[in-house]
Amino acid sequence: MLKIYCKNTRTTKEFAEGTTLLEMLPQFEFEHRHRIVSAKVNNVSQGLKFRVFNNRDVEYLDATSASGRRVYCRSLSFMLCKAARDVFHGSSISMKHPISNGYYCEMHKADGSLATVEDISLLRARMDELVRSDMQFRRYEVRTEDAIQIFRREGYDDKVKLFETSGQVYTDYYTLGDTPDYYYGRLVPSTGYLKVWGLEPHYGGMVLRVPDRNDPDTLAPFVDQPKTYEVFNEDLRWNSIMGLANVGDVNHACLKGSASELIQIAEALQEKKIVQIAEEIAHRASDEDNPVKLVLITGPSSSGKTTFCRRLSLQLKCCGLRPLSFSTDDYFVNRIDTPKLPDGSYDFDNFETVDHYSLQKDLERLLSGEEVDVPEFNFVTGRREYNGKKLKMTPGSVVILEGIHALNPALTDQIADSLKFKIFISTLTSIPLDNHNWVPTSDNRLLRRIIRDYRKGAFTARETISQWPAVRDAEEKWIDPYQENADVMFNSAYLIEFAVIRNFAEPILSSVPKNCPEYSEAHRLLKFIHYFTPVSDNEIPPTSLLREFVGGSLYDFRR
């Protein structure tokens, strides 16, 4: 008999070898408002059909957890792909990217045409049938070369390319009825678990809507994001031009010696976009009736705001402007006055962390031509200091204000909108693993932050991972609601970024102890980056946004 410790109940029970997590669940009686969809076994995500053959710690999860939510959304994706295959023979589904509290996808029918509104109605009807039938998801583990043959016969060249470059001896895959598919994480036991979802026409494709992360018994509200969609679409167009539709394509290109060229293209595309933004600002700054005088820049954690600001400033100078830069961080209230979270820790992301009254008054004075003493926040003492930094606008000057609250309307509500140019820095990974496995956009930033924090000695990987949920919650509250208000969005995601940062991330993630809760995320990220053929950072230029995180930047980030 096995001894299984359940973290949900803090009790231990005995079970026969080979008992599944699903069979164990009724024996551990605990209150759970939402349906259990997955579990962690020794801090590693597993499906409920996982069979246990040794003593283990088990934690059951619903879809309010990040891990459980991923399991639910992957399973929804498979159900959609199964419905398309059943209703439209010869069709293909491409899961493009997350958007609007769901996932944008496209279905191409056998003749190459996109799904119509009527076609989407038929897909919904078939998905409803699949939920009612409670069809089982079945998992198989086979030699990778056998998996390649299976998916080659199915015409899934995207998965074939991924497996060919994975370096794995064995690969697992799933079936739903007679339909095989591959997902890089676990699924729910059956389609009967998938009762909350939606499928809506959107921008020529459709959005697969998913449950609300806080209340998975209801759909997440649909939020139209036309600017975000266009940023994704622009990157997808460039990927298509270069013949890079998925990670398998990128891996093959790197193995053939094209990594250097891909790095150069990625850098050129980002520089081209920065130049375009600078030229637009310069054009609007020359408007005699409503000249732009204030550039507001924001973005979530580890999006590359600091490097972007430096590079934009240089391009603005090339356009004949004189940028004056400072940060909302310089107007932090003294640490003793910082708002606190319910657990008593400081809430550094709260809008009230910034002395927005003083900041706005100084901006008004600057824009009216006065000289202003600008403070600098001392992060060691936790106090705002005045060290002689003075700013004054002269002909051709433009003020650049960077910070997580820069696009919050309340920060500059006394300043005319006609004077402002608003920029949102996003990190939208446009390369999927394959046609059915998207890359979570926040994973890019989390890996960046883990590497930067570790390299600077600020936090261990375990500490950074532990803080990440609170960071994401703050972003959803204070940053994300204002991204569509931007005049322009800049995507700081790097075409082959994961291939480069794999070399940095592997040893750091491997240092997370297996007996701590953060190991689950470290294990998932390690598995994820192993899909990418590693590429040296030797050819990443010192001005690159990526250098802000991996080191070697031309710019000074010691502050």
C-alpha positions in Angstrom: 0.0 0.0 0.0 1.1 3.6 -0.8 1.0 6.5 1.6 -0.4 9.6 -0.1 -0.2 13.0 1.7 -2.9 15.4 0.5 -1.9 19.1 0.8 -5.5 20.2 0.6 -6.5 18.3 3.7 -3.1 17.9 5.4 -3.9 14.3 5.9 -2.3 11.0 4.7 -4.2 8.0 3.4 -3.2 4.6 2.0 -4.0 3.4 -1.5 -3.1 0.4 -3.7 -0.3 0.9 -6.2 -1.5 2.2 -9.6 -4.5 4.1 -8.1 -5.2 7.2 -10.2 -5.4 10.7 -8.7 -9.1 10.8 -9.8 -9.9 7.6 -7.9 -8.1 9.0 -4.8 -10.0 12.3 -4.8 -13.3 11.2 -3.1 -11.3 9.8 -0.2 -9.9 13.2 0.6 -12.9 15.1 1.7 -12.4 18.9 1.4 -14.5 21.8 0.3 -13.8 23.1 -3.2 -16.1 25.6 -4.8 -15.0 24.8 -8.3 -14.5 21.4 -10.0 -11.0 19.9 -9.6 -9.3 19.7 -13.0 -5.8 18.6 -12.3 -3.2 18.1 -9.5 0.4 18.5 -8.6 2.3 15.4 -7.5 5.5 16.2 -5.7 5.1 19.8 -7.0 4.9 18.7 -10.7 1.7 19.2 -12.7 -0.1 16.0 -13.6 -3.5 15.0 -15.0 -6.1 13.4 -12.8 -5.6 10.1 -14.6 -2.0 9.9 -13.4 -1.3 6.6 -11.7 0.7 6.6 -8.5 3.2 3.8 -7.7 5.2 5.4 -4.9 4.5 7.4 -1.8 3.8 11.0 -2.9 2.5 14.4 -1.9 -0.6 15.5 -3.9 -2.3 18.8 -4.2 -5.6 19.0 -6.1 -6.3 22.1 -8.2 -9.2 23.8 -9.8 -9.1 26.3 -12.7 -8.5 29.3 -10.4 -4.9 28.1 -10.1 -2.5 29.0 -13.0 -1.7 25.3 -13.5 -5.3 24.2 -13.5 -6.3 27.0 -15.8 -3.6 25.9 -18.3 -4.9 22.3 -18.2 -8.5 23.5 -18.8 -7.5 25.8 -21.7 -5.3 23.1 -23.5 -8.2 20.7 -23.3 -10.6 23.3 -24.8 -8.1 23.7 -27.6 -8.1 20.0 -28.4 -11.9 19.9 -28.3 -12.1 22.7 -30.8 -9.6 20.9 -33.1 -11.6 17.7 -32.8 -14.8 19.5 -33.7 -13.2 21.0 -36.7 -11.9 17.7 -37.9 -15.3 16.0 -37.4 -17.4 18.7 -39.1 -15.0 19.9 -41.8 -12.9 17.1 -43.2 -9.6 18.2 -44.4 -9.7 21.5 -42.4 -7.0 22.8 -40.1 -7.0 24.9 -37.0 -4.3 27.3 -36.0 -4.3 28.6 -32.4 -2.6 32.0 -33.1 -2.3 33.9 -29.8 -4.1 34.9 -26.6 -6.3 38.0 -26.9 -9.5 39.5 -25.5 -9.6 37.0 -22.5 -9.5 34.1 -24.9 -7.4 32.7 -27.8 -7.6 34.0 -31.4 -7.6 31.1 -33.9 -8.3 30.5 -37.5 -9.9 27.5 -39.3 -8.9 26.9 -42.9 -11.3 24.6 -44.7 -10.1 22.0 -47.2 -10.3 24.5 -50.0 -8.2 27.0 -48.1 -11.0 29.4 -47.2 -11.5 30.7 -43.7 -14.5 29.7 -41.5 -17.7 31.7 -42.0 -20.1 32.7 -39.3 -22.3 29.8 -40.2 -19.2 27.4 -40.0 -18.5 28.7 -36.5 -22.1 27.9 -35.5 -21.5 24.3 -36.7 -18.3 24.1 -34.7 -20.1 25.3 -31.5 -22.8 22.7 -32.0 -20.3 19.9 -32.4 -18.4 21.1 -29.3 -21.6 21.0 -27.3 -22.1 17.4 -28.5 -18.6 16.5 -27.4 -19.2 18.0 -23.9 -22.4 16.0 -23.5 -20.8 12.8 -24.7 -18.1 13.1 -22.0 -15.5 11.7 -24.3 -12.2 10.6 -22.7 -8.9 12.2 -23.4 -6.4 9.3 -23.5 -2.6 9.8 -23.1 0.1 7.6 -24.7 3.8 7.6 -24.4 5.8 6.4 -27.4 9.3 6.7 -28.9 9.7 10.1 -30.5 10.4 8.5 -33.9 7.0 6.7 -33.6 5.2 9.9 -32.7 6.8 11.6 -35.7 5.4 8.9 -38.0 1.9 9.2 -36.4 1.7 12.9 -36.9 3.3 12.8 -40.4 0.5 10.5 -41.4 -2.0 13.0 -40.0 -0.4 15.8 -42.0 0.8 17.7 -38.9 4.1 18.9 -40.3 4.3 21.5 -37.5 4.5 18.8 -34.9 6.9 16.7 -36.9 9.3 19.6 -37.0 9.0 20.2 -33.3 9.6 16.5 -32.4 12.5 16.3 -34.9 14.3 19.0 -33.0 13.2 18.2 -29.4 16.1 15.8 -28.6 13.7 13.6 -26.6 13.8 9.8 -26.7 10.1 9.4 -25.8 7.1 11.7 -26.4 3.6 11.6 -25.1 0.5 12.5 -27.1 -3.3 12.4 -26.6 -6.3 11.1 -28.5 -9.9 12.2 -28.4 -11.9 9.5 -30.0 -10.0 8.7 -33.2 -8.2 12.1 -33.3 -4.6 12.3 -32.1 -3.0 15.5 -31.0 0.0 16.8 -29.0 0.0 19.2 -26.1 3.0 20.2 -24.0 1.1 19.8 -20.7 -1.6 17.7 -19.2 -5.4 17.6 -20.0 -8.6 17.1 -18.1 -9.9 13.5 -18.0 -12.8 14.0 -20.4 -14.8 16.6 -22.4 -17.5 16.6 -19.7 -15.2 18.8 -17.6 -15.4 21.5 -20.3 -18.7 23.2 -19.6 -17.6 26.8 -19.7 -16.4 28.2 -23.0 -17.4 30.3 -26.0 -16.6 30.6 -29.7 -17.1 33.9 -31.4 -16.3 35.3 -34.9 -13.5 37.8 -34.6 -11.3 39.6 -37.2 -11.8 37.0 -39.9 -11.1 34.2 -37.5 -12.6 33.4 -34.1 -11.9 33.7 -30.4 -12.1 30.6 -28.2 -13.4 32.2 -25.0 -12.3 30.6 -21.7 -13.4 30.8 -18.1 -12.8 33.7 -15.8 -9.6 33.1 -13.9 -11.2 34.1 -10.6 -14.6 32.4 -11.2 -14.1 29.5 -13.6 -17.8 28.7 -13.6 -18.4 31.8 -15.7 -16.9 33.1 -19.0 -14.2 35.7 -18.8 -15.6 39.0 -20.2 -14.8 39.7 -23.8 -12.6 42.7 -24.2 -12.0 44.0 -27.7 -8.3 44.7 -28.3 -7.9 45.9 -31.9 -4.4 47.4 -31.3 -3.1 44.3 -29.6 -4.5 42.2 -32.4 -2.7 44.4 -35.0 0.6 44.1 -33.2 0.3 40.3 -33.2 -0.8 40.3 -36.8 2.1 42.5 -37.9 4.6 40.0 -36.3 2.8 37.0 -37.8 3.1 38.6 -41.3 6.8 39.0 -40.8 7.1 35.4 -39.6 5.3 34.3 -42.6 7.5 36.3 -45.0 10.6 34.6 -43.4 8.9 31.1 -43.5 8.9 30.8 -39.7 5.4 29.5 -38.7 6.4 27.7 -35.5 9.2 26.7 -33.1 10.1 23.7 -35.3 10.8 26.1 -38.2 13.0 28.3 -36.0 14.9 25.3 -34.7 15.5 24.0 -38.2 16.7 27.4 -39.3 19.1 27.7 -36.4 20.5 24.2 -36.9 21.1 25.1 -40.6 23.2 28.1 -39.4 20.7 30.9 -39.9 20.7 32.0 -36.2 22.9 35.0 -36.9 20.7 36.3 -39.7 17.6 35.8 -37.5 19.2 37.9 -34.8 20.0 40.6 -37.3 16.4 40.6 -38.6 14.9 40.7 -35.1 17.1 43.7 -34.2 16.4 45.5 -37.5 12.7 45.1 -37.1 12.7 46.5 -33.6 14.9 49.4 -34.7 12.7 50.1 -37.7 9.7 50.3 -35.4 11.4 52.6 -32.9 12.4 54.9 -35.8 8.8 55.0 -37.0 7.6 55.9 -33.5 10.2 58.6 -33.2 9.3 60.1 -36.6 5.6 60.1 -35.7 6.4 61.9 -32.4 8.6 64.4 -34.3 5.8 65.0 -36.8 3.2 65.6 -34.1 5.6 67.8 -32.1 5.9 70.1 -35.1 2.1 70.6 -35.3 1.7 74.4 -34.7 -1.8 74.0 -33.3 -1.5 71.0 -31.0 2.2 70.1 -30.6 3.1 66.9 -28.7 5.2 67.8 -25.7 4.8 64.8 -23.4 5.6 61.2 -24.3 4.1 58.7 -21.8 5.6 55.2 -21.8 4.4 52.2 -19.9 4.4 48.4 -20.0 4.3 45.4 -17.7 7.2 44.0 -15.7 10.3 43.0 -17.8 8.8 44.3 -21.1 12.0 46.3 -21.7 10.8 49.8 -21.0 14.2 51.1 -19.8 16.1 50.1 -23.0 13.2 51.2 -25.2 13.3 54.7 -23.6 17.1 55.0 -24.2 16.8 53.9 -27.8 13.8 56.1 -28.5 15.6 59.1 -27.0 18.5 58.6 -29.4 16.1 58.4 -32.4 14.3 61.5 -31.2 17.6 63.4 -31.2 18.2 62.1 -34.7 14.8 63.8 -35.6 16.0 67.1 -34.2 14.2 66.9 -30.8 15.7 67.3 -27.3 14.2 64.6 -25.1 14.1 65.2 -21.3 13.6 61.9 -19.5 12.5 60.8 -16.0 10.5 58.1 -14.3 7.4 57.9 -12.2 9.5 55.9 -9.8 11.3 59.1 -8.9 8.0 60.2 -7.4 7.4 57.2 -5.2 6.1 58.3 -1.8 8.5 57.6 1.1 8.5 53.9 1.9 6.8 54.5 5.3 3.8 56.0 3.4 3.6 53.2 0.8 0.2 51.3 0.7 0.3 47.8 2.0 -1.3 44.5 0.8 -3.6 42.5 3.1 -0.6 40.4 4.3 1.2 43.5 5.5 3.8 43.7 2.7 4.3 46.9 0.7 2.1 47.2 -2.4 4.7 48.9 -4.7 2.4 48.6 -7.8 -0.5 50.5 -6.3 -1.3 53.8 -8.0 -1.1 55.6 -4.6 2.6 54.5 -4.4 3.3 57.4 -6.7 2.9 61.0 -5.4 0.8 61.8 -8.5 -0.2 65.2 -7.2 3.5 66.4 -7.1 4.3 64.7 -10.3 1.5 66.3 -12.2 2.3 69.8 -10.8 5.9 69.4 -11.9 4.8 68.3 -15.4 2.5 71.3 -15.7 5.4 73.6 -14.7 7.8 72.0 -17.1 5.3 72.2 -20.0 4.7 75.9 -19.2 8.5 76.6 -19.6 9.5 76.7 -15.9 12.7 75.1 -14.6 11.8 72.2 -12.3 13.8 70.3 -9.5 13.2 66.7 -10.3 13.5 64.2 -7.4 15.4 60.9 -7.4 14.1 58.1 -5.3 16.7 56.4 -3.1 15.8 52.7 -3.1 18.2 52.0 -0.3 16.8 54.6 2.2 13.3 54.4 0.8 13.0 58.2 0.5 12.6 60.7 -2.2 15.7 63.0 -2.5 16.5 66.2 -4.4 20.0 66.0 -5.6 20.2 69.0 -8.0 18.6 67.4 -11.0 16.9 70.2 -12.9 14.9 70.1 -16.1 13.7 72.9 -18.3 12.1 72.7 -21.7 13.7 74.7 -24.6 12.6 74.9 -28.2 12.5 71.4 -29.6 12.2 69.8 -26.2 9.9 66.9 -25.5 9.4 65.3 -22.0 9.5 61.5 -21.8 7.9 60.0 -18.7 8.3 56.3 -18.1 6.6 54.1 -15.5 3.9 51.5 -14.9 1.3 54.1 -14.3 2.2 56.5 -17.1 -0.9 55.7 -19.2 -3.3 55.8 -16.2 -5.5 58.8 -17.1 -5.6 59.9 -13.5 -1.8 60.6 -13.5 -2.0 63.4 -16.0 -5.7 64.4 -16.0 -4.9 68.1 -15.7 -2.8 68.0 -18.9 -4.5 68.3 -22.3 -4.6 65.1 -24.2 -3.4 66.9 -27.4 0.0 67.4 -25.7 0.5 63.7 -25.1 1.8 60.8 -27.1 1.2 57.4 -25.4 3.3 54.3 -25.9 2.6 50.8 -24.5 5.4 48.3 -24.5 4.1 44.8 -24.8 5.9 41.4 -25.0 3.7 39.4 -27.4 5.3 36.2 -28.5 4.1 35.4 -32.0 5.8 32.1 -32.6 3.8 29.1 -31.4 5.2 25.7 -30.5 3.0 24.3 -33.2 -0.4 25.0 -34.7 -2.3 23.9 -31.5 0.2 25.1 -28.8 0.5 28.8 -28.2 3.2 30.3 -26.1 1.8 32.2 -23.0 2.9 35.8 -23.4 3.7 36.2 -19.7 6.2 33.3 -19.8 8.5 35.5 -21.9 8.6 38.2 -19.3 8.8 35.8 -16.3 11.9 34.2 -17.8 13.4 37.6 -18.4 12.7 38.6 -14.8 14.1 35.4 -13.4 17.4 35.8 -15.3 17.7 39.6 -14.5 16.9 39.2 -10.8 19.4 36.3 -10.4 22.1 38.0 -12.4 21.8 41.2 -10.2 21.7 39.2 -7.0 18.3 40.7 -6.2 16.3 37.5 -5.9 16.7 33.8 -6.4 14.6 32.0 -9.1 12.4 30.7 -6.3 11.8 34.2 -4.9 11.0 35.6 -8.3 8.6 32.8 -9.1 6.9 33.3 -5.7 6.4 37.0 -6.4 5.1 36.5 -9.9 1.4 35.9 -9.2 1.2 39.2 -7.2 3.0 41.0 -10.1 0.5 39.6 -12.6 -2.5 40.6 -10.4 -1.1 44.2 -10.2 -0.6 44.3 -13.9 -4.2 43.3 -14.6 -5.4 46.0 -12.2 -3.0 48.9 -12.9 -1.5 48.4 -16.4 -3.5 46.2 -18.7 -6.8 48.3 -18.7 -5.0 51.2 -20.4 -3.0 49.5 -23.1 -5.6 50.1 -25.8 -5.5 53.8 -25.0 -2.0 54.0 -26.4 -1.2 55.9 -29.6 1.2 53.1 -30.5 2.1 49.7 -29.2 5.7 48.4 -29.4 6.3 44.6 -29.2 9.6 43.9 -27.4 9.4 40.1 -27.9 12.4 38.8 -29.7 12.1 36.4 -32.6 14.5 33.8 -31.2 14.6 35.0 -27.7 13.8 31.7 -26.0 16.6 30.0 -28.0 19.0 32.6 -26.6 17.8 32.8 -23.0 17.7 29.0 -22.7 21.4 29.0 -21.9 20.9 31.5 -19.1 17.6 30.1 -17.7 18.5 26.4 -17.4 21.0 26.5 -14.6 19.0 29.2 -12.7 15.7 27.2 -12.9 17.5 24.0 -12.0 18.6 25.6 -8.7 15.0 25.7 -7.4 14.6 22.9 -4.8 12.1 20.1 -5.6 10.5 20.3 -2.1 9.2 23.9 -2.5 5.9 25.0 -4.2 7.8 27.1 -6.8 9.4 24.0 -8.2 6.2 23.3 -10.1 6.7 26.5 -12.2 10.4 26.0 -12.5 9.9 22.5 -13.8 7.3 23.7 -16.3 9.5 26.5 -17.6 12.5 24.1 -17.9 10.4 21.7 -20.0 9.2 24.6 -22.1 12.6 26.1 -23.0 13.9 22.6 -23.9 11.7 22.8 -27.0 14.1 25.5 -28.4 17.5 24.8 -30.0 19.9 26.8 -27.9 21.6 29.8 -29.6 24.6 31.7 -28.2 24.2 35.4 -27.2 27.5 36.3 -28.8 25.9 38.1 -31.7 23.3 40.0 -29.6 24.4 43.6 -29.9 25.0 45.7 -26.7 22.1 48.0 -27.6 19.6 45.1 -27.8 16.5 45.1 -25.6 17.5 41.5 -24.6 20.7 42.8 -23.1 18.7 44.5 -20.4 18.0 41.0 -19.0 20.9 38.8 -19.9 23.6 41.4 -19.3 26.2 43.1 -21.5 24.0 46.2 -22.2 25.5 49.4 -23.4 23.2 51.3 -21.1 23.6 51.7 -17.4 21.0 49.8 -15.4 22.6 50.0 -12.0 20.0 52.2 -10.5 
